């Protein structure tokens, strides 16, 4: 259906030392610093530690009093939990970091991984569907996962009940990746604890969330974007008209991935989403051969381009910070941005067009507003204003 995009949208930076990894973790865990803001701060200040040093002043300039970055104690505790769980930290520029994720504007700067990292070097196909799956849906998921695994693909899913669980179980021998909405060590649902242990032996548990964090409802769309981006293609087995699986399919289309769907009976609400995808152009799937025919032969994912070894060369590639505005000019720009945004997500590109501003002028203002909680980043890097009764 669509073309794959592999190029990273982020500036090249040198590989990180252990001290830098610690600073990256502190910066990412600081209040109101999401993936997009993280990448922006890193580009502007040249290193995570520089960004940490600058954040309190940035927050003060944005009207936030008493802002504090993530305390070292919290990072120490997370690292302690990770060591106990035998989790490894993947930074954005590590060779093992999934190459396909790098094309995302809101690519996770850090990932915790438990299991066999070598599966990240192999081609992947994501397989998702309904939690309350039918017997036929479960059988289809098992058949697809087993056949795709035998064909050389790693099966990616989200560890949910139903279709996800069936896909993971059938791909255990050939390799499977479970992307979790909570910490990599927190298995949800709890009934999949044995499955998670099995996956960690032959596959991988992956999460961008802090270790030990129980998943919340708002974390699942974030997880879904990773499932969509990791793979060459996404196969939806069963999905209602309004479901997380369809959100994942939308993300996959946005990322230029192939989207395929298994048709179902028109009277079965669990198939309404799949039937709609097929109506709108998704490839119809009867068995694994339909998936394989829609894709090029599996090959090893190309290794990430080596990061520059010279620090000065890397920093020279970073965009220069914009000229400082007066307080009145900054306030006026903030009001312009807030006036254009509402509860419905809007792309940053559209906002740039609407305001007729160069991206380098808009970026610091968006960082200020995100730190204040006046705007939020939705999955896919979209911008919106939180509803008054929403929890920040």
Secondary structure, 3 states (H helix, E strand, C coil): CCCCCCCCCCCCCCCCCHHHHHHHHHHHHCCCCCHHHHHHHHHHHCCHHHHHHHHHHHHHHCCCCCCCCCCHHHHHHHHHHHHHCCCEEEECCCCCCCHHHHHCCCCCCEEEEEECHHHHHCCEEEEECCCCCCHHHHHHHHHHHHHHHHCCCEEEECCCCCHHHHHHHHCCCCCEEEECCCCCCCCCCHHHHHHHHHHHHHCEEEECCCCCCCCCHHHHHHHHHHHHHHCCEEEECCCCCCCHHHHHHHHHHHCCCEEEECCCCCCCHHHHHHHHHHHCCCEECCCHHHHHHCCCCCCCCCCCCCCCCCHHHHHHCCCCCCCCCCHHHHHHHHHHHHHHCCCCCECHHHHHHHHCCCHHHHHHHHHHHHHHCCCEEECCCEEECCCCCCCC
